[in-house]
Amino acid sequence: MANRIQVEGYKTLVRETVSSGIVNTDVSGYQVYMKRIQARHESSDKIRCLVKEINTLKTELREIKSLIKGNKE
């Protein structure tokens, strides 16, 4: 850690001396963040799947209605 300097007032932030970039060294905080991101992606995927299923059901209902109307005439 010779090429990093502690950022004043922050325990988990260091500045790299070569690039002058700030690096967060809080590994557990990062893991919690990544779990939240993964959960959000899974939730979005589930919603997308449910929307597709609803649209399929709507299409099938329209087909059934048209078949019923065709039999009445």
TORMI-821117 format. One line per field, with one value per residue: residue number from 1; residue in three letters; x, y, z of N, C-alpha, C, O, CB in turn. Coordinates in Angstrom, 1 decimal, always signed. Atoms other than C-alpha are relative to their C-alpha. Glycine has a CB too. Layout:
nr	[NUM, ...]
rest	[ALA, ...]
n_u	[X, ...]
n_v	[Y, ...]
n_w	[Z, ...]
ca_u	[X, ...]
ca_v	[Y, ...]
ca_w	[Z, ...]
c_u	[X, ...]
c_v	[Y, ...]
c_w	[Z, ...]
o_u	[X, ...]
o_v	[Y, ...]
o_w	[Z, ...]
cb_u	[X, ...]
cb_v	[Y, ...]
cb_w	[Z, ...]
//
This chain:
nr	[1, 2, 3, 4, 5, 6, 7, 8, 9, 10, 11, 12, 13, 14, 15, 16, 17, 18, 19, 20, 21, 22, 23, 24, 25, 26, 27, 28, 29, 30, 31, 32, 33, 34, 35, 36, 37, 38, 39, 40, 41, 42, 43, 44, 45, 46, 47, 48, 49, 50, 51, 52, 53, 54, 55, 56, 57, 58, 59, 60, 61, 62, 63, 64, 65, 66, 67, 68, 69, 70, 71, 72, 73]
rest	[MET, ALA, ASN, ARG, ILE, GLN, VAL, GLU, GLY, TYR, LYS, THR, LEU, VAL, ARG, GLU, THR, VAL, SER, SER, GLY, ILE, VAL, ASN, THR, ASP, VAL, SER, GLY, TYR, GLN, VAL, TYR, MET, LYS, ARG, ILE, GLN, ALA, ARG, HIS, GLU, SER, SER, ASP, LYS, ILE, ARG, CYS, LEU, VAL, LYS, GLU, ILE, ASN, THR, LEU, LYS, THR, GLU, LEU, ARG, GLU, ILE, LYS, SER, LEU, ILE, LYS, GLY, ASN, LYS, GLU]
n_u	[+0.8, -0.9, +0.4, +1.3, +0.0, +1.4, +0.7, +0.3, +1.4, +0.7, -0.7, -0.1, -0.5, -1.4, -0.4, -1.2, -0.9, -0.4, +1.1, +0.7, +1.4, +0.5, +0.4, +0.7, -0.5, +1.1, +0.4, +1.4, +1.0, +0.1, +0.7, +1.4, +0.5, +0.1, +1.2, +1.2, +0.1, +0.4, +1.4, +0.7, +0.1, +0.9, +1.3, +0.4, +0.2, +1.3, +1.1, +0.0, +0.6, +1.5, +0.7, +0.1, +1.0, +1.3, +0.3, +0.4, +1.4, +0.9, +0.1, +0.8, +1.4, +0.5, +0.2, +1.2, +1.2, +0.3, +0.6, +1.4, +0.8, +0.1, +0.9, +1.4, +0.6]
n_v	[-1.2, -1.1, -1.0, -0.5, -0.9, -0.1, -1.3, -0.6, +0.0, +1.2, +1.2, +1.0, -0.6, -0.3, -0.7, +0.6, -1.1, +0.0, -0.5, -1.0, +0.5, +0.4, +1.4, +0.4, +1.2, +0.6, +1.2, +0.5, -1.0, +0.3, +1.2, -0.3, -0.7, +1.0, +0.8, -0.8, -0.1, +1.3, +0.2, -0.9, +0.7, +1.1, -0.5, -0.5, +1.2, +0.7, -0.8, +0.1, +1.3, +0.0, -0.9, +0.8, +1.0, -0.7, -0.3, +1.3, +0.4, -1.0, +0.5, +1.2, -0.4, -0.6, +1.1, +0.7, -0.9, +0.0, +1.3, +0.0, -0.8, +0.7, +1.1, -0.6, -0.6]
n_w	[+0.0, +0.0, +1.0, -0.4, -1.1, -0.6, +0.2, -1.3, -0.4, +0.5, -0.3, +1.0, +1.3, +0.1, +1.3, +0.6, +0.3, +1.5, +0.8, -0.8, -0.1, -1.3, +0.0, -1.1, -0.5, -0.8, +0.7, -0.5, +0.6, +1.5, +0.1, -0.3, +1.2, +1.1, -0.3, +0.3, +1.5, +0.5, -0.4, +0.9, +1.3, -0.1, +0.0, +1.4, +0.8, -0.4, +0.5, +1.5, +0.3, -0.3, +1.1, +1.2, -0.2, +0.0, +1.4, +0.7, -0.5, +0.7, +1.4, +0.1, -0.3, +1.2, +1.0, -0.5, +0.3, +1.5, +0.3, -0.5, +0.9, +1.2, -0.1, -0.1, +1.3]
ca_u	[+0.0, +3.0, +1.4, -1.7, -2.4, -5.4, -8.0, -8.5, -11.8, -12.6, -11.6, -12.3, -11.0, -7.5, -5.8, -3.5, -0.4, +0.3, -3.2, -4.4, -7.7, -9.8, -10.3, -12.9, -11.4, -14.7, -15.0, -18.1, -19.9, -19.1, -20.4, -23.7, -24.0, -23.4, -26.1, -28.6, -27.7, -28.1, -31.5, -32.6, -31.7, -33.5, -36.5, -36.5, -36.1, -39.0, -41.2, -40.2, -41.1, -44.5, -45.3, -44.5, -46.7, -49.6, -49.3, -49.4, -52.6, -54.1, -53.4, -54.9, -58.0, -58.4, -58.1, -60.7, -63.1, -62.7, -63.4, -66.5, -67.8, -67.1, -69.2, -72.2, -72.6]
ca_v	[+0.0, +2.2, +3.9, +4.8, +7.7, +7.7, +10.3, +12.6, +12.1, +8.8, +5.4, +3.4, +5.8, +6.0, +8.1, +6.3, +8.4, +7.3, +8.1, +10.5, +8.4, +7.8, +4.1, +2.7, -0.1, -1.1, -4.7, -5.6, -2.4, -3.3, -6.8, -5.5, -3.1, -5.9, -8.0, -5.2, -4.7, -8.5, -8.5, -5.5, -7.4, -10.5, -8.5, -6.8, -10.1, -11.6, -8.6, -8.8, -12.5, -11.9, -9.1, -11.5, -14.2, -11.7, -10.6, -14.2, -14.8, -11.6, -12.9, -16.3, -14.7, -12.6, -15.8, -17.6, -14.6, -14.6, -18.3, -17.9, -15.1, -17.2, -20.1, -17.8, -16.5]
ca_w	[+0.0, -0.5, -3.6, -1.7, +0.7, +3.2, +2.4, +5.3, +7.1, +5.4, +6.7, +3.6, +0.9, -0.3, -3.1, -5.5, -5.9, -9.6, -11.0, -8.3, -8.3, -5.2, -4.4, -2.0, +0.1, +1.8, +0.6, +2.7, +1.5, -2.1, -1.6, -0.1, -3.1, -5.6, -3.9, -4.2, -7.9, -8.5, -6.7, -8.8, -12.0, -10.9, -10.1, -13.5, -15.2, -13.3, -14.2, -17.9, -17.9, -16.3, -18.8, -21.6, -20.1, -19.6, -23.2, -24.4, -22.3, -23.8, -27.3, -26.6, -25.1, -28.3, -30.4, -28.2, -28.5, -32.3, -32.4, -30.3, -32.4, -35.5, -34.2, -33.4, -36.9]
c_u	[+0.9, -0.4, -1.4, +0.1, -1.5, -0.6, -0.5, -1.5, -0.8, +0.8, +0.2, +0.4, +1.5, +0.3, +1.2, +0.9, +0.4, -1.1, -0.8, -1.5, -0.3, -0.5, -0.7, +0.5, -1.0, -0.5, -1.4, -1.1, -0.2, -0.8, -1.5, -0.6, -0.2, -1.2, -1.2, -0.1, -0.5, -1.5, -0.9, -0.1, -0.9, -1.4, -0.5, -0.2, -1.3, -1.2, -0.1, -0.6, -1.5, -0.7, -0.1, -1.1, -1.4, -0.4, -0.4, -1.4, -1.0, -0.3, -0.9, -1.4, -0.6, -0.4, -1.3, -1.3, -0.3, -0.6, -1.4, -0.9, -0.2, -1.0, -1.4, -0.6, -0.4]
c_v	[+1.3, +1.1, +0.5, +0.9, +0.0, +1.3, +0.5, +0.0, -1.2, -1.2, -1.0, +0.6, +0.3, +0.6, -0.7, +1.1, +0.0, +0.7, +1.1, -0.4, -0.4, -1.5, -0.3, -1.4, -0.8, -1.2, -0.5, +0.9, -0.3, -1.3, +0.2, +0.7, -0.9, -0.9, +0.7, +0.2, -1.3, -0.2, +0.9, -0.6, -1.1, +0.4, +0.5, -1.1, -0.7, +0.8, -0.1, -1.3, +0.0, +0.9, -0.8, -1.0, +0.7, +0.4, -1.2, -0.4, +1.0, -0.4, -1.2, +0.3, +0.6, -1.1, -0.8, +0.8, +0.0, -1.3, -0.1, +0.8, -0.6, -1.1, +0.5, +0.4, -1.1]
c_w	[+0.0, -1.0, +0.3, +1.3, +0.6, -0.2, +1.3, +0.3, -0.5, +0.2, -1.2, -1.4, +0.0, -1.4, -0.5, -0.5, -1.5, -0.8, +0.6, +0.1, +1.4, -0.1, +1.3, +0.4, +0.9, -0.7, +0.4, -0.6, -1.4, -0.2, +0.2, -1.2, -1.2, +0.2, -0.3, -1.5, -0.6, +0.3, -0.9, -1.4, +0.0, +0.0, -1.3, -0.9, +0.2, -0.5, -1.5, -0.4, +0.2, -1.0, -1.3, +0.1, +0.0, -1.5, -0.8, +0.4, -0.7, -1.5, -0.1, +0.3, -1.2, -1.0, +0.4, -0.3, -1.5, -0.4, +0.4, -0.9, -1.4, +0.0, +0.2, -1.3, -0.9]
o_u	[+0.4, -0.1, -2.0, +0.8, -2.4, +0.1, -1.0, -2.3, -2.0, +2.0, +1.2, +0.4, +2.0, -0.5, +2.2, +0.5, +0.7, -0.8, -1.6, -2.3, +0.6, -1.2, -0.2, +0.4, -0.6, -1.5, -2.2, -2.1, -1.3, -1.6, -2.4, -1.7, -1.2, -1.9, -2.2, -1.3, -1.4, -2.2, -1.9, -1.2, -1.7, -2.3, -1.6, -1.2, -2.0, -2.1, -1.2, -1.4, -2.2, -1.9, -1.2, -1.9, -2.4, -1.5, -1.2, -2.2, -2.1, -1.4, -1.7, -2.3, -1.8, -1.4, -2.1, -2.3, -1.5, -1.5, -2.3, -2.0, -1.3, -1.7, -2.4, -1.9, -0.8]
o_v	[+2.3, +2.3, +1.1, +0.6, +0.2, +2.4, -0.3, +0.5, -1.3, -1.3, -1.7, -0.1, +0.8, +0.4, -0.9, +2.1, +1.1, +1.5, +1.8, +0.5, -0.8, -1.8, +0.0, -2.3, -1.8, -1.1, -0.8, +0.4, -0.2, -1.3, -0.4, +0.5, -0.8, -1.3, +0.1, +0.1, -1.3, -0.7, +0.5, -0.6, -1.3, -0.2, +0.3, -1.0, -1.1, +0.3, -0.2, -1.4, -0.6, +0.5, -0.8, -1.3, +0.1, +0.2, -1.2, -0.8, +0.5, -0.4, -1.3, -0.3, +0.4, -1.0, -1.1, +0.3, -0.1, -1.3, -0.7, +0.4, -0.5, -1.4, -0.2, +0.4, -0.8]
o_w	[+0.4, -0.9, -0.6, +2.2, -0.2, -0.1, +2.1, -0.6, -0.1, -0.2, -1.2, -2.4, +1.0, -2.3, +0.1, -1.1, -2.0, -1.6, +0.0, +0.5, +2.2, -1.1, +2.4, -0.4, +1.5, -1.5, -0.5, -1.0, -1.9, -1.1, -0.5, -1.7, -1.8, -0.8, -0.9, -2.0, -1.5, -0.6, -1.3, -2.1, -1.0, -0.6, -1.8, -1.7, -0.7, -1.1, -2.0, -1.3, -0.6, -1.3, -1.9, -0.8, -0.6, -1.9, -1.7, -0.5, -1.1, -2.0, -1.0, -0.3, -1.5, -1.7, -0.4, -0.7, -1.8, -1.3, -0.3, -1.2, -1.9, -0.9, -0.2, -1.4, -2.0]
cb_u	[-0.9, +1.4, +0.1, -1.1, +0.5, +0.2, -1.3, +0.6, -0.6, -0.3, -0.6, -1.4, -0.8, +0.9, +0.2, -0.4, +1.3, +0.2, -0.9, +0.1, -0.2, -1.1, +1.2, -1.6, +1.3, -1.1, +1.0, +0.0, +0.5, +1.4, +0.5, -0.1, +1.1, +1.3, +0.0, +0.2, +1.4, +0.8, -0.2, +0.6, +1.5, +0.4, -0.1, +1.2, +1.2, -0.1, +0.2, +1.5, +0.7, -0.2, +0.8, +1.3, +0.2, +0.0, +1.3, +1.0, -0.1, +0.5, +1.4, +0.6, -0.1, +1.0, +1.2, +0.1, +0.3, +1.2, +0.9, +0.0, +0.7, +1.3, +0.4, +0.1, +1.0]
cb_v	[+0.0, -0.5, -0.7, -1.1, +1.4, -0.3, -0.2, +1.4, +1.2, +0.1, -0.7, -0.6, +1.3, -1.3, +1.5, -0.9, -0.2, -1.5, -1.1, +1.3, -1.2, +0.9, -1.0, +0.0, +0.2, +1.0, -1.1, -0.1, +1.4, -0.1, -1.1, +0.9, +1.1, -0.8, -0.5, +1.4, +0.3, -1.1, +0.4, +1.3, -0.4, -0.9, +1.1, +0.9, -1.0, -0.1, +1.5, +0.1, -1.1, +0.6, +1.3, -0.7, -0.6, +1.3, +0.7, -1.1, +0.2, +1.4, -0.2, -1.0, +1.0, +1.0, -0.9, -0.3, +1.4, +0.4, -1.1, +0.5, +1.4, -0.5, -0.8, +1.2, +0.8]
cb_w	[+1.2, -0.4, -1.3, +0.2, -0.4, +1.5, -1.0, +0.1, -0.5, -1.5, +1.2, -0.2, -0.3, +0.1, +0.1, -1.3, +0.8, -0.4, -0.4, -0.6, -0.9, +0.5, -0.2, -0.2, +0.7, +0.4, +0.3, +1.5, +0.3, -0.6, +1.0, +1.2, -0.4, -0.2, +1.4, +0.6, -0.6, +0.6, +1.5, -0.1, -0.4, +1.2, +1.1, -0.5, +0.1, +1.5, +0.4, -0.5, +0.9, +1.4, -0.2, -0.3, +1.4, +0.8, -0.7, +0.5, +1.5, +0.1, -0.6, +1.1, +1.2, -0.6, +0.0, +1.5, +0.5, -0.8, +0.6, +1.5, -0.2, -0.5, +1.2, +1.0, -0.7]
//
